Amino acid sequence: EDQVTQSPEALRLQEGESSSLNCSYTVSGLRGLFWYRQDPGKGPEFLFTLYSAGEEKEKERLKATLTKKESFLHITAPKPEDSATYLCAVYETSGSRLTFGEGTQLTVNP
Amino acid sequence: DAGITQSPRHKVTETGTPVTLRCHQTENHRYMYWYRQDPGHGLRLIHYSYGVKDTDKGEVSDGYSVSRSKTEDFLLTLESATSSQTSVYFCAISAPGKLSDTQYFGPGTRLTVL
């Protein structure tokens, strides 16, 4: 069974304090790994898709990386507006659905 | 932003009553999904559709049914609502990607079953 584990569950940073969120996954074959951002009371917002180990994608202060067992979402010099819950999801090669982790709740204090 | 709307956005109902949630898309995408989101469980797939009148079960389909008579609309029905179905429900659509489908989510419906 596919498993996706995100850590930490919650993270508090000061504005400008860089850090990383982790997504560990167990699948028989990875078809794609997805990162989403979710603000309170809203639906998940798509950020990145990663397909193979070694791949990296960037968007503003966010950078996602992928290995064969985990993905990291690096946040460089975060701002309060980066506060949100970040969700990771995987799509298995033989599967027909996304499997989501429970998310990391990020709070960036000014 | 993907053109996805959900209605109603909030609903309070009583145990045993039927409830229908609607998802409407303007993107003409083939795939549509219904998820529920609960603390401690993350997002879980209820049902999905891969075309008009073509649907399949997800991870947590018991107690739910779906229908899709038009490309743009995907309905989720709780035939007899229970308190365990209190949740936030999200609709998603998928657009073809490089190697897999990227899913885009609607704003959600908060359902409370008393």
Interface residues (C-beta under 8 A of the other chain):
Chain A: R31 G32 F34 Y36 G41 K42 G43 P44 E45 F46 T49 Y51 L87 A89 Y91 S96 R97 L98 F100 G101 E102 G103
Chain B: I4 G40 H41 G42 L43 R44 L45 Y48 D56 G58 E59 F90 G97 K98 L99 S100 D101 T102 Q103 Y104 F105 G106 P107 G108
